[in-house]
Every structure is written in structure tokens, then in C-alpha cells.
Amino acid sequence: MKLPHNISRIEAFSDAVFAFAATLLVVSVGSSSSESIISIDFKLFTGFAVSFFVLVTLWYLHYNFFRRTNYMDNHIIVINAVLLFVVLYYVFPLKTLVNSWFGTEGMTPEKLAGIFELYGLGFALIFMCLALMYWRAYDKTKKYVSAYHLLFYVRHFGIFVLVALISIFVAYLQIGINFGLPGLLYSLLGPLCAGHSYYFFKKFKTE
């Protein structure tokens, strides 16, 4: 007999993983040899702050998936597990990348390119997982309900993956690495997502 999936258990486990990732960030900041809170390295604190709010943003995107659909199956559970696995490791190269802006990591162009590649890989995997979760929910519910909003997020997060792959390629070739071109490429997300949103909803309004 096939048992129904308990979505609340999946959400609870996911929240626990996000909380654990936040805990790891705090521990990494608190590993300084200084015993005085007044002597906290605020450059490291900035890296922690950026990483933390990125983590909160990822949690919010994950939270919204469960608000937009009640569909759940083993495929989504597996993809969700991969997503959580990547999130646990994603925040650490991001923190190192932020610290490199202040010169705290002694970055060479080769090391910086490697961090951009690692950051881009994590970015691409996270949003690929989100896109695949939305695709699975869309594919399984489109016959019964209007699920075009799920298709929108499949394509929306697909744009994130595409930009990340371009950034990885540019970082691998070390093009403009001295002024952070692989990072600046993520600014393309704004106009690309805005354009996609405009044409997507215009299409569905005319159908």
C-alpha cells in the first residue's frame, strides 16, 4: 500500500538543515583566537552577515515552493535532499569570497577564479534543484489544476542556472578576474528575469 507523503515532516527536516547551516556560520566566526567581543574582526563579520542573509533568502525560496504547491513525491524528496546538501557547503565559499574583497584571504587570481567557480557551481546546483522541484510539481499537477505559475518558476530559476554557468566559464578562463567580472555577470539576472516575467505573463494573458 502506498502511503501519502507527510509534507510537514519534510519541511521540518529542511528547516533543521538550514538552522544547522546558520550554526556552522556562527561557529566559524567565533573561531577567532581573540577572547574579547570588542576585538571581533568586522571584516569577517561582514562575510558572516552576507552569508547569513543569503542563507535566509535561500530558505525563503525553499519555503515559497511549499506555499505554491501541495504536491510531493519521492522525486521531489530526493531533489530536496540534494538542495539541502549543497546549501550546507555553499555558504562557506561565499563567505570566503566576501572576505577576499577586503584582502583578508590573500587571494591570487588563480585562487579567486577557483572560488568564483565553486560559488557559481553551488549557485547553479541550488537553483537547478529548485527548478527541477517546480518542474516535477508542474508536470504532475498541470492535468488537474492551472499550474502555469509553477512553469514560470521553472523558467525563472533556469535563468539563474544559465547565468551561473556563464560566470563559471568566464572564471575558468580568468577573463576580467582582477575586477570581478564573473561576479558582475550576476547583475544580468535583473534584466533577464524582468524580461522573462513580462513576456511570460503577456503570453498567458493572450491565450
C-alpha positions in Angstrom: 0.0 0.0 0.0 1.4 3.4 -1.0 1.4 5.8 1.9 0.8 9.6 1.4 3.8 11.8 2.0 3.9 13.9 5.1 4.9 17.4 3.8 5.2 18.8 7.3 8.0 16.3 8.2 9.9 17.2 5.0 9.6 21.0 5.9 10.7 20.3 9.5 13.8 18.4 8.4 14.6 21.1 5.8 14.3 23.8 8.4 16.6 21.9 10.7 19.3 21.7 8.0 19.0 25.5 7.3 19.4 26.1 11.1 22.4 23.8 11.2 24.0 25.8 8.3 23.4 29.0 10.2 25.0 27.5 13.3 28.1 26.5 11.3 28.4 30.1 10.1 28.3 31.4 13.7 30.9 28.8 14.8 33.3 29.7 12.0 33.1 33.4 13.0 33.6 32.6 16.7 36.8 30.6 16.0 39.0 33.7 16.3 41.8 33.5 18.8 40.6 36.7 20.4 38.7 36.3 23.6 37.1 39.8 23.6 33.9 40.6 21.8 35.3 44.1 21.3 38.1 42.7 19.2 35.9 41.0 16.7 37.2 41.2 13.1 34.4 43.2 11.4 35.7 42.1 8.0 35.0 38.5 9.0 31.7 39.7 10.5 30.7 41.2 7.1 31.4 37.9 5.4 29.2 36.2 8.0 26.4 38.8 7.6 26.3 38.4 3.8 26.4 34.6 4.0 23.7 34.6 6.7 21.3 36.7 4.7 21.9 34.7 1.5 21.1 31.6 3.6 17.8 33.3 4.8 17.0 34.1 1.1 17.5 30.5 0.1 15.3 29.4 3.0 12.6 31.8 1.8 12.8 30.5 -1.8 12.5 26.9 -0.4 9.6 28.0 1.9 7.8 29.5 -1.1 7.9 26.2 -3.0 5.8 24.5 -0.3 3.4 27.5 -0.4 2.8 27.3 -4.1 2.1 23.6 -4.4 0.9 20.7 -2.2 2.3 18.1 -4.5 5.0 15.8 -3.1 6.6 12.6 -4.2 9.9 10.7 -3.9 11.5 12.6 -6.8 11.0 15.9 -5.0 12.2 14.5 -1.7 15.4 13.3 -3.4 15.9 16.7 -5.2 15.2 18.5 -1.9 17.9 16.4 -0.2 20.4 17.4 -2.8 19.4 21.0 -2.4 20.0 20.9 1.3 23.3 19.1 0.9 24.6 21.9 -1.4 23.3 24.7 0.8 25.4 23.3 3.7 28.6 23.8 1.7 27.5 26.7 -0.4 27.7 29.4 2.3 31.4 28.7 3.0 32.9 29.6 -0.4 30.6 32.6 -0.4 31.9 33.8 3.0 35.5 33.3 1.7 34.6 35.3 -1.5 33.3 38.2 0.6 36.4 38.2 2.8 38.6 38.4 -0.3 37.0 41.8 -1.1 38.8 43.1 2.0 42.1 41.3 1.3 41.8 39.1 4.3 42.4 35.9 2.3 45.5 36.9 0.4 43.9 35.9 -2.9 45.8 35.3 -6.1 43.9 35.5 -9.4 44.0 31.7 -9.6 42.5 31.2 -6.1 39.9 33.9 -6.8 38.9 32.3 -10.0 38.6 29.0 -8.2 36.3 30.5 -5.6 34.2 32.1 -8.3 33.9 28.7 -10.0 33.0 27.0 -6.7 30.5 29.8 -5.9 29.0 29.5 -9.4 28.7 25.7 -9.2 26.9 25.9 -5.8 24.7 28.7 -7.2 23.8 26.7 -10.3 23.1 23.5 -8.4 20.8 25.2 -5.9 18.7 26.9 -8.5 18.8 23.8 -10.7 17.3 21.8 -7.8 14.6 24.5 -7.3 13.8 24.5 -11.0 13.6 20.7 -11.0 11.3 20.7 -8.0 9.0 23.1 -9.6 9.1 21.2 -12.9 8.1 18.0 -11.1 5.2 19.6 -9.4 4.1 21.3 -12.6 4.3 18.2 -14.7 2.3 16.2 -12.2 -0.4 18.8 -11.5 -1.0 20.5 -14.8 -3.7 18.0 -15.8 -5.8 18.8 -12.8 -5.3 22.5 -11.9 -4.0 25.6 -13.6 -0.3 25.3 -12.8 1.3 27.9 -15.2 2.7 29.7 -12.2 4.8 26.7 -11.4 6.1 26.7 -15.0 7.0 30.3 -14.6 9.4 29.4 -11.7 10.9 26.5 -13.7 11.9 29.0 -16.3 12.7 31.8 -13.8 15.2 29.6 -11.9 16.5 28.2 -15.2 17.8 31.7 -15.9 19.7 31.7 -12.7 21.4 28.4 -13.7 22.3 29.8 -17.1 23.9 33.0 -15.7 25.8 30.9 -13.2 27.2 28.6 -15.9 28.3 31.7 -17.9 30.1 33.0 -14.8 31.8 29.7 -14.2 33.1 29.7 -17.8 34.4 33.2 -17.6 36.1 32.5 -14.2 37.6 29.3 -15.7 39.2 31.4 -18.5 40.1 34.1 -15.9 38.6 36.8 -18.0 38.3 40.1 -16.1 39.1 38.2 -12.9 41.1 41.2 -11.4 37.9 43.4 -11.3 35.5 40.6 -10.5 33.8 40.1 -13.9 32.5 36.6 -13.0 30.7 38.2 -10.1 29.4 41.2 -12.0 27.8 38.9 -14.5 25.2 38.0 -11.9 23.8 41.5 -12.4 22.3 40.1 -15.7 19.7 38.4 -13.5 17.8 41.6 -13.0 17.0 42.4 -16.7 16.8 38.8 -17.8 14.3 37.9 -15.1 12.3 41.1 -15.7 12.1 40.4 -19.4 11.1 36.8 -18.9 8.4 37.8 -16.4 7.0 40.4 -18.9 6.8 38.1 -21.9 5.7 35.0 -19.9 2.6 36.7 -18.3 1.9 38.6 -21.5 1.7 35.2 -23.3 -0.7 33.7 -20.8 -2.9 36.7 -20.7 -3.4 36.5 -24.5 -4.1 32.7 -24.6 
